[in-house]
Amino acid sequence: MTYIAKPALHHPTLHENKVGYTRRDYEGRVSTLCAGCGHDSISAAIVQACWELDIEPHRVAKLSGIGCSSKTPDYFLGASHGFNTVHGRMPSVLTGANLANRDLLYLGVSGDGDSASIGLGQFANALRRGVRMAYIVENNGVYGLTKGQFSATADRGSKSKKGAINNDNPIDLVGIALQLGATYVARSFSGDKEQLVPLIKGAMSHGGAAFIDVISPCVTFNNHGGSTKSFDYVRQHNEAVSRIDFMTPGEEITTSYPPGEVVDVPQHDGTVLRLRKLHDDYDATDRYAALAYMQQRAAQGEIVTGLLYLDPLATDLHVSLNTVAAPLHSLGRDVLCPGSALLEKINAGLR
């Protein structure tokens, strides 16, 4: 509960990173989400990633929209800049903040309802413009705050907790990100911290628009038989590029196996999870091959996770607009309003 204050004292054995912070310094308030929610695992991965990157918390600006996912920035990076926008409008607010102060690291946290429904246009335009950011969608396929209705990412034919069947085609945010020019595109699973932490580190360090779609099962409304966003379904259909470590309220389940091989992992509920890793020579620099491969595996009922696409020569919106090196918010009136004489000279050059 957020009204419960965390102890101010740190355990003396907590390790500090290169800038003198412990992992506790990257945490936020106590989560109010349902116990076992995958979103809390994503928050923990963000904390771990920022600590390992030696990022000073005040250098991060975290923004979100509306929904369970958009509550999570309160639970990590408590000493960072934060702004909770309205439903679906996080990308435009992040874009404006980025243009005003390019010196900050921008982390956008959203959900499948926030980005794939009312915010789809903003999501698409932020990516095609190349806004430098790490954009994370915590994707559970339902509207958790309003009792579990299907979201726009729910797969056709999936079943709700009440038994209703979804007859609408899903919106694939990863496919849209690839098509619109995002230069870092990944998908992961909230229960796979070993894979998710490096992906977040890569997104935070990327020089352009980075997008990560994280399948994050809703334990209250979308974790039942018939749901394609449940823990069991993702575990049974996951084709991962790295080891899967999945934690349940019971004993932790771990496994390790070489790339290109298949392993069966018994689960707490008696089912068997069959995992297959991608081959080592998968080319993450071919945008169209990544899109084709993802669609091919989806047709086989598999969820491809890992780094799907990376442009090592990515540029951002500031390069496209040729903005000045200094953050715009630091410019004085004399620079922003140079006078009518200079304006007339610029207009004359355009005639």
ChimeraX attribute file (.defattr): number of C-alpha atoms within 10 A of each C-alpha:
attribute: neighborCount
match mode: 1-to-1
recipient: residues
	/A:1	9
	/A:2	12
	/A:3	8
	/A:4	9
	/A:5	9
	/A:6	12
	/A:7	6
	/A:8	7
	/A:9	7
	/A:10	11
	/A:11	9
	/A:12	6
	/A:13	7
	/A:14	11
	/A:15	12
	/A:16	15
	/A:17	14
	/A:18	13
	/A:19	11
	/A:20	11
	/A:21	17
	/A:22	20
	/A:23	19
	/A:24	21
	/A:25	18
	/A:26	23
	/A:27	23
	/A:28	20
	/A:29	18
	/A:30	16
	/A:31	20
	/A:32	15
	/A:33	16
	/A:34	13
	/A:35	11
	/A:36	15
	/A:37	18
	/A:38	24
	/A:39	29
	/A:40	21
	/A:41	19
	/A:42	27
	/A:43	22
	/A:44	18
	/A:45	25
	/A:46	26
	/A:47	22
	/A:48	21
	/A:49	22
	/A:50	20
	/A:51	25
	/A:52	17
	/A:53	15
	/A:54	15
	/A:55	18
	/A:56	18
	/A:57	19
	/A:58	13
	/A:59	14
	/A:60	20
	/A:61	21
	/A:62	26
	/A:63	24
	/A:64	31
	/A:65	26
	/A:66	21
	/A:67	20
	/A:68	23
	/A:69	29
	/A:70	24
	/A:71	18
	/A:72	23
	/A:73	26
	/A:74	21
	/A:75	20
	/A:76	24
	/A:77	26
	/A:78	18
	/A:79	16
	/A:80	16
	/A:81	15
	/A:82	18
	/A:83	16
	/A:84	18
	/A:85	17
	/A:86	15
	/A:87	18
	/A:88	24
	/A:89	23
	/A:90	27
	/A:91	29
	/A:92	18
	/A:93	19
	/A:94	24
	/A:95	20
	/A:96	11
	/A:97	17
	/A:98	22
	/A:99	19
	/A:100	16
	/A:101	14
	/A:102	18
	/A:103	13
	/A:104	17
	/A:105	19
	/A:106	24
	/A:107	24
	/A:108	23
	/A:109	26
	/A:110	33
	/A:111	31
	/A:112	29
	/A:113	29
	/A:114	31
	/A:115	28
	/A:116	24
	/A:117	17
	/A:118	15
	/A:119	22
	/A:120	20
	/A:121	15
	/A:122	19
	/A:123	24
	/A:124	20
	/A:125	15
	/A:126	23
	/A:127	27
	/A:128	18
	/A:129	19
	/A:130	24
	/A:131	28
	/A:132	31
	/A:133	29
	/A:134	26
	/A:135	29
	/A:136	23
	/A:137	26
	/A:138	29
	/A:139	29
	/A:140	33
	/A:141	30
	/A:142	24
	/A:143	21
	/A:144	20
	/A:145	12
	/A:146	9
	/A:147	11
	/A:148	18
	/A:149	19
	/A:150	23
	/A:151	23
	/A:152	25
	/A:153	23
	/A:154	26
	/A:155	21
	/A:156	14
	/A:157	16
	/A:158	20
	/A:159	20
	/A:160	23
	/A:161	17
	/A:162	9
	/A:163	10
	/A:164	12
	/A:165	16
	/A:166	19
	/A:167	12
	/A:168	15
	/A:169	12
	/A:170	16
	/A:171	17
	/A:172	16
	/A:173	24
	/A:174	19
	/A:175	15
	/A:176	17
	/A:177	26
	/A:178	23
	/A:179	15
	/A:180	16
	/A:181	19
	/A:182	27
	/A:183	28
	/A:184	29
	/A:185	28
	/A:186	26
	/A:187	23
	/A:188	26
	/A:189	30
	/A:190	27
	/A:191	25
	/A:192	22
	/A:193	22
	/A:194	14
	/A:195	23
	/A:196	28
	/A:197	21
	/A:198	18
	/A:199	25
	/A:200	27
	/A:201	19
	/A:202	19
	/A:203	26
	/A:204	25
	/A:205	15
	/A:206	22
	/A:207	21
	/A:208	26
	/A:209	27
	/A:210	31
	/A:211	27
	/A:212	27
	/A:213	25
	/A:214	25
	/A:215	27
	/A:216	28
	/A:217	30
	/A:218	25
	/A:219	17
	/A:220	15
	/A:221	22
	/A:222	27
	/A:223	19
	/A:224	19
	/A:225	16
	/A:226	16
	/A:227	25
	/A:228	26
	/A:229	25
	/A:230	21
	/A:231	24
	/A:232	19
	/A:233	20
	/A:234	20
	/A:235	22
	/A:236	18
	/A:237	20
	/A:238	21
	/A:239	21
	/A:240	24
	/A:241	21
	/A:242	20
	/A:243	19
	/A:244	24
	/A:245	17
	/A:246	19
	/A:247	16
	/A:248	12
	/A:249	8
	/A:250	7
	/A:251	9
	/A:252	10
	/A:253	14
	/A:254	12
	/A:255	12
	/A:256	10
	/A:257	14
	/A:258	14
	/A:259	16
	/A:260	11
	/A:261	11
	/A:262	13
	/A:263	15
	/A:264	13
	/A:265	16
	/A:266	12
	/A:267	14
	/A:268	13
	/A:269	7
	/A:270	7
	/A:271	12
	/A:272	15
	/A:273	18
	/A:274	15
	/A:275	22
	/A:276	23
	/A:277	22
	/A:278	18
	/A:279	13
	/A:280	10
	/A:281	7
	/A:282	14
	/A:283	14
	/A:284	17
	/A:285	16
	/A:286	13
	/A:287	20
	/A:288	12
	/A:289	15
	/A:290	21
	/A:291	18
	/A:292	12
	/A:293	14
	/A:294	18
	/A:295	17
	/A:296	13
	/A:297	14
	/A:298	13
	/A:299	10
	/A:300	9
	/A:301	14
	/A:302	21
	/A:303	23
	/A:304	25
	/A:305	25
	/A:306	23
	/A:307	25
	/A:308	25
	/A:309	24
	/A:310	23
	/A:311	18
	/A:312	12
	/A:313	9
	/A:314	17
	/A:315	17
	/A:316	18
	/A:317	20
	/A:318	18
	/A:319	11
	/A:320	11
	/A:321	10
	/A:322	8
	/A:323	13
	/A:324	11
	/A:325	10
	/A:326	12
	/A:327	15
	/A:328	16
	/A:329	11
	/A:330	9
	/A:331	12
	/A:332	9
	/A:333	8
	/A:334	8
	/A:335	8
	/A:336	9
	/A:337	10
	/A:338	10
	/A:339	10
	/A:340	9
	/A:341	9
	/A:342	11
	/A:343	12
	/A:344	11
	/A:345	10
	/A:346	11
	/A:347	10
	/A:348	9
	/A:349	8
	/A:350	7
	/A:351	5
